[in-house]
Amino acid sequence: MEVLGVDIGGSGIKGGIVDTVAGVMLGERFRVATPIPAKPHPVADSILKITNHFNWKGKVGAGFPGVVRHGVVLTAVNLHHKSWVGTNIDQLFQEKTGLPAKVINDADAAGLAEMRLGAGKGRENGVVLMLTLGTGIGSAIFVNGHLLPNTELGHLEMNGKDAEKRASAAVKEEKKLSWEEWGVRLNLYMKHVESLIYPDLIIIGGGVSNKFAQFRKYIQVEAEIVPAKFLNNAGIIGAALVAAESL
């Protein structure tokens, strides 16, 4: 089945057509800047731009940077606008595009792609942690192959601030940190997370995942650690998978 997958981020909204059986992108993805301010209706307009770009008439799946429970947004920290809270995002996107739409947490979407078809495939026993490193830090936890939805481990406290304010990929860029300087911060965060859930496998996703070799040597955790197979497209592919199965 072909589904349009969308990954909503703090700086950009990316979409692409996905073959949900093979788990591959069909052609190039299309990106628009995240609106400022990133209120619900302007973001929905961006989703419409993406569907129009592909002349899309089928199912739409989207990953959202916050907690989404039963189609309703509970948090949207990285979009910096409180008007999201209480928004039925499935309904909003369906009304805006005129298409069937399903939205879940963005890191959960990326994790599902990796567990079904990527770096976590075949790891149905034990605990797998997916971390997406971008504007913030997203997390997805799988226990014996089952997702625990809407974990927000990027908001754990680290030196008096949210961890993502200390160790996200965006922080590396903003503060012009070297790979070693950033790797040390990321290592402190990951060791803290490991002390709480003791995963067997940690999968690193997000835009920085294609530079995994640059910072891997600074990460000293007991769990096996690997880059995401789908790199920064994991969220798009996972969102498409969810829409294919639930709509």
NUKOLLUM-512129 format. One record per residue (C-alpha): residue number from 1; chain; residue in one letter; x negated, y, z negated. Coordinates in Angstrom, 2 decimals, decimal comma. Each point is the difference from the previous one (the first is absolute). Layout:
@n->NUM chain->A res->a px->X py->Y pz->Z
...
END
This chain:
@n->1 chain->A res->m px->0,00 py->0,00 pz->0,00
@n->2 chain->A res->e px->-1,15 py->3,53 pz->0,74
@n->3 chain->A res->v px->0,55 py->2,59 pz->-2,75
@n->4 chain->A res->l px->-1,15 py->3,59 pz->-0,41
@n->5 chain->A res->g px->-2,13 py->0,25 pz->-3,14
@n->6 chain->A res->v px->-0,73 py->3,33 pz->-1,69
@n->7 chain->A res->d px->-2,51 py->0,88 pz->-2,74
@n->8 chain->A res->i px->0,83 py->3,24 pz->-1,85
@n->9 chain->A res->g px->-3,07 py->1,58 pz->-1,58
@n->10 chain->A res->g px->-0,82 py->3,17 pz->-1,84
@n->11 chain->A res->s px->-1,74 py->1,53 pz->3,01
@n->12 chain->A res->g px->1,35 py->-1,93 pz->2,98
@n->13 chain->A res->i px->2,89 py->-2,19 pz->1,14
@n->14 chain->A res->k px->-1,03 py->-2,80 pz->2,37
@n->15 chain->A res->g px->2,16 py->-2,34 pz->2,03
@n->16 chain->A res->g px->-0,39 py->-2,82 pz->2,48
@n->17 chain->A res->i px->1,85 py->-2,88 pz->1,60
@n->18 chain->A res->v px->-0,80 py->-3,33 pz->-1,66
@n->19 chain->A res->d px->0,38 py->-3,58 pz->1,18
@n->20 chain->A res->t px->1,16 py->-1,39 pz->-3,34
@n->21 chain->A res->v px->-0,67 py->-3,63 pz->0,96
@n->22 chain->A res->a px->-3,61 py->0,50 pz->1,02
@n->23 chain->A res->g px->-0,57 py->2,89 pz->-2,41
@n->24 chain->A res->v px->-1,58 py->2,25 pz->2,60
@n->25 chain->A res->m px->0,50 py->3,56 pz->1,14
@n->26 chain->A res->l px->1,33 py->0,33 pz->3,53
@n->27 chain->A res->g px->-1,85 py->3,00 pz->1,34
@n->28 chain->A res->e px->-1,31 py->3,09 pz->-1,73
@n->29 chain->A res->r px->1,53 py->1,43 pz->-3,14
@n->30 chain->A res->f px->1,40 py->3,54 pz->-0,04
@n->31 chain->A res->r px->-0,71 py->2,47 pz->-2,81
@n->32 chain->A res->v px->1,62 py->3,24 pz->-1,12
@n->33 chain->A res->a px->-1,09 py->2,21 pz->-2,87
@n->34 chain->A res->t px->1,97 py->-0,35 pz->-3,21
@n->35 chain->A res->p px->2,21 py->3,11 pz->-0,31
@n->36 chain->A res->i px->-0,83 py->2,64 pz->-2,58
@n->37 chain->A res->p px->1,95 py->0,03 pz->-2,23
@n->38 chain->A res->a px->0,73 py->-3,70 pz->0,43
@n->39 chain->A res->k px->3,71 py->0,13 pz->-0,80
@n->40 chain->A res->p px->2,33 py->-2,88 pz->0,96
@n->41 chain->A res->h px->1,57 py->1,50 pz->3,11
@n->42 chain->A res->p px->-3,25 py->1,30 pz->1,58
@n->43 chain->A res->v px->-1,58 py->-3,42 pz->-0,56
@n->44 chain->A res->a px->3,07 py->-1,64 pz->1,55
@n->45 chain->A res->d px->-0,42 py->2,36 pz->2,97
@n->46 chain->A res->s px->-3,55 py->-1,33 pz->0,35
@n->47 chain->A res->i px->1,31 py->-3,57 pz->0,06
@n->48 chain->A res->l px->2,35 py->1,10 pz->2,80
@n->49 chain->A res->k px->-2,96 py->1,46 pz->1,93
@n->50 chain->A res->i px->-1,73 py->-3,36 pz->-0,21
@n->51 chain->A res->t px->3,05 py->-1,95 pz->1,16
@n->52 chain->A res->n px->0,46 py->2,46 pz->2,87
@n->53 chain->A res->h px->-3,67 py->-0,29 pz->0,95
@n->54 chain->A res->f px->0,44 py->-3,74 pz->0,52
@n->55 chain->A res->n px->3,54 py->0,40 pz->1,37
@n->56 chain->A res->w px->0,85 py->-2,52 pz->-2,70
@n->57 chain->A res->k px->3,49 py->-1,51 pz->-0,37
@n->58 chain->A res->g px->-0,57 py->-2,88 pz->-2,41
@n->59 chain->A res->k px->-0,81 py->-0,63 pz->-3,66
@n->60 chain->A res->v px->-2,23 py->2,36 pz->-1,98
@n->61 chain->A res->g px->-2,05 py->-0,92 pz->-3,06
@n->62 chain->A res->a px->-1,85 py->2,61 pz->-2,07
@n->63 chain->A res->g px->-2,45 py->0,02 pz->-2,87
@n->64 chain->A res->f px->0,49 py->2,88 pz->-2,45
@n->65 chain->A res->p px->-2,60 py->1,36 pz->-2,49
@n->66 chain->A res->g px->2,08 py->-0,46 pz->-3,14
@n->67 chain->A res->v px->2,39 py->-2,29 pz->-1,80
@n->68 chain->A res->v px->2,98 py->-1,10 pz->2,10
@n->69 chain->A res->r px->2,58 py->-2,19 pz->-1,74
@n->70 chain->A res->h px->2,98 py->-1,34 pz->1,94
@n->71 chain->A res->g px->-0,48 py->2,73 pz->2,62
@n->72 chain->A res->v px->-0,14 py->2,87 pz->-2,52
@n->73 chain->A res->v px->-3,15 py->2,05 pz->-0,67
@n->74 chain->A res->l px->-1,03 py->0,21 pz->-3,66
@n->75 chain->A res->t px->-3,41 py->1,69 pz->0,38
@n->76 chain->A res->a px->-1,88 py->1,87 pz->2,74
@n->77 chain->A res->v px->-3,10 py->1,42 pz->-1,68
@n->78 chain->A res->n px->-2,17 py->0,28 pz->3,11
@n->79 chain->A res->l px->2,70 py->1,79 pz->1,99
@n->80 chain->A res->h px->0,11 py->2,67 pz->-2,70
@n->81 chain->A res->h px->3,72 py->0,64 pz->0,06
@n->82 chain->A res->k px->2,52 py->-0,92 pz->-2,68
@n->83 chain->A res->s px->2,93 py->0,06 pz->2,43
@n->84 chain->A res->w px->-0,90 py->-3,57 pz->0,99
@n->85 chain->A res->v px->1,09 py->-1,40 pz->-3,35
@n->86 chain->A res->g px->3,42 py->-1,62 pz->0,37
@n->87 chain->A res->t px->-0,05 py->0,17 pz->3,81
@n->88 chain->A res->n px->1,40 py->-3,05 pz->1,78
@n->89 chain->A res->i px->-2,86 py->-0,15 pz->2,48
@n->90 chain->A res->d px->1,37 py->-2,94 pz->2,00
@n->91 chain->A res->q px->3,21 py->1,92 pz->0,60
@n->92 chain->A res->l px->-1,84 py->3,26 pz->0,77
@n->93 chain->A res->f px->-2,20 py->-1,58 pz->2,67
@n->94 chain->A res->q px->2,90 py->-1,95 pz->1,50
@n->95 chain->A res->e px->2,13 py->3,14 pz->0,29
@n->96 chain->A res->k px->-2,88 py->2,05 pz->1,46
@n->97 chain->A res->t px->-1,05 py->-2,55 pz->2,62
@n->98 chain->A res->g px->3,27 py->-1,85 pz->0,61
@n->99 chain->A res->l px->-1,97 py->-3,22 pz->-0,42
@n->100 chain->A res->p px->-0,06 py->-2,75 pz->-2,67
@n->101 chain->A res->a px->-2,77 py->0,86 pz->-2,47
@n->102 chain->A res->k px->-1,59 py->-1,60 pz->-3,05
@n->103 chain->A res->v px->-2,48 py->1,77 pz->-2,29
@n->104 chain->A res->i px->-2,26 py->-1,48 pz->-2,69
@n->105 chain->A res->n px->-3,04 py->1,15 pz->-1,96
@n->106 chain->A res->d px->-2,92 py->0,53 pz->2,38
@n->107 chain->A res->a px->-2,55 py->-2,11 pz->-1,88
@n->108 chain->A res->d px->2,55 py->-2,80 pz->-0,31
@n->109 chain->A res->a px->0,44 py->0,13 pz->3,77
@n->110 chain->A res->a px->-3,76 py->-0,19 pz->0,57
@n->111 chain->A res->g px->-0,30 py->-2,84 pz->-2,48
@n->112 chain->A res->l px->2,76 py->-2,01 pz->1,67
@n->113 chain->A res->a px->-1,76 py->0,30 pz->3,36
@n->114 chain->A res->e px->-3,26 py->-1,23 pz->-1,48
@n->115 chain->A res->m px->1,63 py->-2,85 pz->-1,95
@n->116 chain->A res->r px->2,04 py->-1,25 pz->2,94
@n->117 chain->A res->l px->-2,47 py->0,40 pz->2,84
@n->118 chain->A res->g px->-3,21 py->1,58 pz->-1,25
@n->119 chain->A res->a px->-2,70 py->-0,29 pz->-2,65
@n->120 chain->A res->g px->2,37 py->-1,53 pz->-2,56
@n->121 chain->A res->k px->1,48 py->-2,66 pz->2,26
@n->122 chain->A res->g px->-0,15 py->-3,41 pz->-1,65
@n->123 chain->A res->r px->-0,55 py->1,49 pz->-3,48
@n->124 chain->A res->e px->3,38 py->-0,98 pz->-1,44
@n->125 chain->A res->n px->-1,49 py->-1,20 pz->-3,29
@n->126 chain->A res->g px->-1,18 py->2,49 pz->-2,59
@n->127 chain->A res->v px->0,00 py->3,80 pz->-0,09
@n->128 chain->A res->v px->-0,84 py->2,21 pz->2,98
@n->129 chain->A res->l px->-0,37 py->3,77 pz->-0,31
@n->130 chain->A res->m px->0,20 py->2,31 pz->3,00
@n->131 chain->A res->l px->-1,42 py->3,51 pz->-0,44
@n->132 chain->A res->t px->0,52 py->2,66 pz->2,66
@n->133 chain->A res->l px->-2,49 py->2,84 pz->-0,20
@n->134 chain->A res->g px->1,09 py->3,19 pz->1,70
@n->135 chain->A res->t px->1,61 py->3,24 pz->-1,18
@n->136 chain->A res->g px->0,76 py->-1,94 pz->-3,17
@n->137 chain->A res->i px->-0,51 py->-3,57 pz->-1,21
@n->138 chain->A res->g px->2,81 py->-2,42 pz->0,78
@n->139 chain->A res->s px->0,30 py->-3,45 pz->-1,54
@n->140 chain->A res->a px->1,86 py->-3,22 pz->0,71
@n->141 chain->A res->i px->-0,12 py->-3,09 pz->-2,22
@n->142 chain->A res->f px->0,85 py->-3,51 pz->1,18
@n->143 chain->A res->v px->0,39 py->-2,90 pz->-2,42
@n->144 chain->A res->n px->0,01 py->-3,42 pz->1,67
@n->145 chain->A res->g px->0,89 py->1,77 pz->3,24
@n->146 chain->A res->h px->2,90 py->2,00 pz->-1,47
@n->147 chain->A res->l px->-0,05 py->3,80 pz->-0,02
@n->148 chain->A res->l px->0,47 py->1,97 pz->-3,22
@n->149 chain->A res->p px->1,44 py->3,14 pz->1,65
@n->150 chain->A res->n px->-0,80 py->3,63 pz->-0,72
@n->151 chain->A res->t px->-3,09 py->-0,32 pz->-2,17
@n->152 chain->A res->e px->-1,67 py->3,40 pz->-0,27
@n->153 chain->A res->l px->-3,49 py->-0,84 pz->-1,24
@n->154 chain->A res->g px->-1,42 py->3,09 pz->1,65
@n->155 chain->A res->h px->1,56 py->1,97 pz->-2,84
@n->156 chain->A res->l px->-1,88 py->-1,76 pz->-2,77
@n->157 chain->A res->e px->-1,94 py->2,48 pz->-2,11
@n->158 chain->A res->m px->-3,69 py->0,40 pz->0,81
@n->159 chain->A res->n px->-2,01 py->2,59 pz->-1,92
@n->160 chain->A res->g px->3,15 py->1,93 pz->-0,87
@n->161 chain->A res->k px->1,47 py->0,06 pz->3,53
@n->162 chain->A res->d px->1,89 py->-2,27 pz->2,33
@n->163 chain->A res->a px->-2,50 py->-2,48 pz->1,44
@n->164 chain->A res->e px->0,82 py->1,11 pz->3,52
@n->165 chain->A res->k px->-1,15 py->3,51 pz->-0,91
@n->166 chain->A res->r px->-3,41 py->-1,49 pz->-0,82
@n->167 chain->A res->a px->-0,52 py->-2,85 pz->2,42
@n->168 chain->A res->s px->2,20 py->0,27 pz->3,10
@n->169 chain->A res->a px->-1,55 py->0,29 pz->3,45
@n->170 chain->A res->a px->1,34 py->3,56 pz->0,18
@n->171 chain->A res->v px->-2,01 py->0,93 pz->-3,10
@n->172 chain->A res->k px->-3,16 py->-1,30 pz->1,67
@n->173 chain->A res->e px->0,61 py->2,34 pz->2,92
@n->174 chain->A res->e px->1,10 py->3,00 pz->-2,07
@n->175 chain->A res->k px->-3,00 py->-0,18 pz->-2,31
@n->176 chain->A res->k px->-2,42 py->-1,11 pz->2,73
@n->177 chain->A res->l px->-1,09 py->-2,99 pz->-2,10
@n->178 chain->A res->s px->-2,60 py->-2,41 pz->1,31
@n->179 chain->A res->w px->1,02 py->-3,64 pz->0,43
@n->180 chain->A res->e px->-1,91 py->-0,81 pz->-3,19
@n->181 chain->A res->e px->1,60 py->2,81 pz->-2,02
@n->182 chain->A res->w px->3,45 py->-0,97 pz->1,15
@n->183 chain->A res->g px->-0,73 py->-3,72 pz->-0,33
@n->184 chain->A res->v px->-0,91 py->0,47 pz->-3,65
@n->185 chain->A res->r px->3,33 py->1,72 pz->-0,64
@n->186 chain->A res->l px->1,90 py->-2,65 pz->1,91
@n->187 chain->A res->n px->-1,81 py->-2,72 pz->-1,90
@n->188 chain->A res->l px->1,05 py->1,47 pz->-3,36
@n->189 chain->A res->y px->3,59 py->0,07 pz->1,17
@n->190 chain->A res->m px->-0,06 py->-3,52 pz->1,39
@n->191 chain->A res->k px->-1,59 py->-1,44 pz->-3,11
@n->192 chain->A res->h px->2,75 py->1,61 pz->-2,07
@n->193 chain->A res->v px->2,70 py->-1,49 pz->2,23
@n->194 chain->A res->e px->-1,71 py->-3,38 pz->-0,12
@n->195 chain->A res->s px->0,06 py->0,08 pz->-3,80
@n->196 chain->A res->l px->3,79 py->0,38 pz->0,13
@n->197 chain->A res->i px->1,08 py->-2,60 pz->2,58
@n->198 chain->A res->y px->-3,07 py->-2,16 pz->0,80
@n->199 chain->A res->p px->0,66 py->-0,56 pz->3,72
@n->200 chain->A res->d px->-1,58 py->-2,87 pz->1,92
@n->201 chain->A res->l px->-0,27 py->2,10 pz->3,15
@n->202 chain->A res->i px->-0,10 py->3,75 pz->0,66
@n->203 chain->A res->i px->0,74 py->1,28 pz->3,51
@n->204 chain->A res->i px->-1,14 py->3,52 pz->0,85
@n->205 chain->A res->g px->2,13 py->1,90 pz->2,53
@n->206 chain->A res->g px->0,52 py->3,56 pz->1,12
@n->207 chain->A res->g px->-2,03 py->2,10 pz->2,39
@n->208 chain->A res->v px->-3,22 py->-0,60 pz->-1,90
@n->209 chain->A res->s px->0,26 py->-3,78 pz->0,40
@n->210 chain->A res->n px->-1,88 py->0,15 pz->3,31
@n->211 chain->A res->k px->-3,00 py->1,29 pz->-2,00
@n->212 chain->A res->f px->0,18 py->-2,86 pz->-2,51
@n->213 chain->A res->a px->-3,68 py->-0,91 pz->0,44
@n->214 chain->A res->q px->-1,00 py->3,52 pz->-1,06
@n->215 chain->A res->f px->1,38 py->-0,33 pz->-3,54
@n->216 chain->A res->r px->0,38 py->-3,74 pz->-0,69
@n->217 chain->A res->k px->-3,39 py->-0,21 pz->-1,75
@n->218 chain->A res->y px->1,14 py->2,47 pz->-2,66
@n->219 chain->A res->i px->3,04 py->-2,07 pz->-1,00
@n->220 chain->A res->q px->-0,75 py->-2,42 pz->-2,83
@n->221 chain->A res->v px->3,16 py->-1,93 pz->-0,74
@n->222 chain->A res->e px->0,45 py->-3,71 pz->-0,64
@n->223 chain->A res->a px->2,75 py->-0,42 pz->2,60
@n->224 chain->A res->e px->-0,73 py->-0,75 pz->3,63
@n->225 chain->A res->i px->0,27 py->3,26 pz->1,96
@n->226 chain->A res->v px->0,60 py->0,32 pz->3,75
@n->227 chain->A res->p px->1,09 py->2,70 pz->2,46
@n->228 chain->A res->a px->3,50 py->-0,09 pz->1,49
@n->229 chain->A res->k px->0,16 py->-1,85 pz->3,31
@n->230 chain->A res->f px->2,33 py->2,65 pz->1,42
@n->231 chain->A res->l px->-2,01 py->2,90 pz->-1,47
@n->232 chain->A res->n px->2,07 py->3,21 pz->0,10
@n->233 chain->A res->n px->2,77 py->-1,59 pz->2,08
@n->234 chain->A res->a px->1,04 py->-2,40 pz->-2,77
@n->235 chain->A res->g px->2,77 py->2,32 pz->-1,23
@n->236 chain->A res->i px->1,51 py->0,35 pz->3,47
@n->237 chain->A res->i px->-0,06 py->-3,75 pz->0,60
@n->238 chain->A res->g px->1,37 py->-0,84 pz->-3,45
@n->239 chain->A res->a px->2,85 py->2,50 pz->0,28
@n->240 chain->A res->a px->0,96 py->-1,52 pz->3,34
@n->241 chain->A res->l px->-0,03 py->-3,49 pz->-1,51
@n->242 chain->A res->v px->2,35 py->1,08 pz->-2,79
@n->243 chain->A res->a px->2,42 py->1,63 pz->2,43
@n->244 chain->A res->a px->-0,03 py->-3,08 pz->2,25
@n->245 chain->A res->e px->0,92 py->-2,23 pz->-2,92
@n->246 chain->A res->s px->2,50 py->2,20 pz->-1,85
@n->247 chain->A res->l px->1,99 py->1,80 pz->2,73
END
